[in-house]
Amino acid sequence: MSEEASRGRARWVAVARSSRAVRSTLAAGAAVTFAATLVASASPAFANGGVSVRANVPVTATNLIAKTANNSPSLASDPTDRRFVVIANRIDGPDFSCALQASGDGGASWVSPALPKLPEGAEKCYAPEVSFDRRGTLYYLFVGLAGNGNRPMGVYLTTSSDRARSFTTPRKVLGPERYGVRMALDPTMGPSGRIHLVWVEVNAEGGAGNGFPTMPNPIMAAYSDDGGRTLSKPHQISDPERPRVVAPALALGPNHAVHVLYYDIKDDVRDYAGLEGPTWDGTWALVATSSRDGGRSFSPGTVVESDLVPPERVMLIFTMAPPALVADGAGRLYAGWTDARHGDWDVFVRPSLDGGRAWQKARRVNDDPIGDKRNQYMPRLAVSPQGRLDVAFYDRRGNVENRGNDVYYAYSADHGNTFARNVRLSSWDSDSMIGYEYAIPSAAGLVEFGSRLALLSERSRVLAAWTDTRNNALGPPSQDIWAGEVAFPHARGIPPLLIVAAGAFAVIGGAAAVGRRRGAAAALEGLVAPPVAEGE
Amino acid sequence: MSEFSSHSWLMLRRALHIASVSAVMAACTSAGASAPLPPRPPVVEVTAREYRFDHTKAIPRGRVVFELVNVGTKQHRMTLIPLPADLPPLEVQARSKNTRVVDPQATTTPLAPGGKTSFATDLGPGRYGLICIIPVPGGLSHYRQGMVSEFRVP
């Protein structure tokens, strides 16, 4: 812009945007009042839930000038030092990109380490995944995009052995046209662990436009035992008779079990191909498949949920939010998803106590009134070392316009049978309408808020990260990542050494001592309150 | 125990000690263990009251977290703006009718009295200002009443 033109805009931005500022201030004032009300009413909930919520912290650097939109975080912690925590996140604007956030104090403060240069041929980085091996090596996986259509031209893996100070040259692990790529690392296999990958492999000849091309576009899986240098032969893990499968989620269980949960959107051609139209009025299915041999072979799909009611249009099928999936150390599996069966959107969880062979009935996790026209969506699941199931999700119960997103948290102390009272984790709600928009038919009227939030479960705390727009209300479609922590005071202060010692004493002491150990194990749960939310 | 056997026993204990230390060291070897943890970004504490901001003027470049505490009796909001080199001092500019467009780099939410909030942002070298854009009746904003603060990042 010329200097003259600049002068033509001769006024403070605050003056120029005064009406917007007034609106924003008024809205914020209302939100402040609302927040104060919630804090007051939340105190009994904390007593009931036995948890406390700590102050939210900014993870990414706000930049309203660059209009940077950070979303879709994923958390991982270094098993050799849990103070080292990282977040990989997507950037949707001003252009597609990736980022890494790192914390040296368990998530209380954050910096943004530099990522390595993009490999030749890749113009942009997108959809990163992050994991650690047992030696503390950080694995960062991303999709390279190229061309006007931002087509995936390859999937790359880079590693850091010095806490994100430097990275190896990215190595290509998958070819072009791979979408929804997920990574998980089994640290117990081989000297450096086994890296599992799953993805939607698109028929390259069909050519993706606004949606997936002519089928088949199956979900595939492969693994690497040498840090991504070589990959096992990819094989299809989605059922061949399911033509429209999308958005896989990946979870690892004990004994090298690998679990994948994906959507079968059945006849929903509208979302699959990115066509114009309203929300699909049919149903989708959730399908799980498992490997019990370290990823060499997978079972036929098991239907977890057969009549899932789609909540809204899939904005962009390539980045569709995956369902939630997690396995605990005893082989239990938990699947989570968003469902509009009650009109508005709710978060549901189904447990499987036998590693995915059979699934129990769906439990509604959010405890607001059924059908209150406030949405809860995009759950993320995690399991603590002692088996507590944690759930975080976006929640609009506090906003009469059903567009302000808080983040809520709930836990289950009985393996997903019941859930404790929901706790508000965010201290400010984020506006669903702040973010980038796509000029394609399927995204008409929608704003990109990301495809996941992040959750990390530890014995005495839960760390979550989410898309946040509290500091982005001045106009630009920028978004930040913020983090919050839930602490379990009753699970704190029991050092692992004491647990080991107690276990050894129990073995020596015989049956009576074994009884005492069981009591100690129950105390270690740190869950003092009976769960109160149940049923659909 | 003879002198010889006593010495052998001592040697054996030393060997066992070395072996155990080596084993512990091997077990503790990890990829990132020798690398320092990421640093905490500096925190700039800002207090807001009618009508001024108070904070340290020594603010470094790089990632900085601004924490705002409202100790006043009215709602306030902290907005960070990079200042063009040729802009008059903020206190002068705020009273001037010759206004200039400066896009904000970061802002907090409006903050009620007694409240606390923050933002993180990356600062390069240059001139910056903190202003409060809360509007007041009559068309003025708090920054027009002098609620501005300027600092330079080296």
Interface residues (C-beta under 8 A of the other chain):
Chain A: S6 R9 A10 R11 W12 V13 A14 V15 A16 S18 A21 V22 S24 T25 A28 G29 A31 V32 A36 V57 P58 V59 T60 A61 T62 N63 L64 I65 D78 T80 D81 R83 F84 A102 S103 G104 D105 A108 S109 W110 V111 S112 P113 D133 R135 G136 T137 L138 S160 S161 D162 R163 A164 R165 W428 R470 N471 A473 L474 D480
Chain B: T29 S30 A31 G32 A33 S34 A35 P36 L37 P38 P39 R40 P41 R63 V65 Q75 R77 T79 I81 P82 N98 T99 R100 V101 V102 D103 P104 Q105 A106 T107 T108 T109 P110 L111 A112 G115 T117 S118 F119 A120 T121 D122 I131 I133 I134 P135 G139 S141 Y143
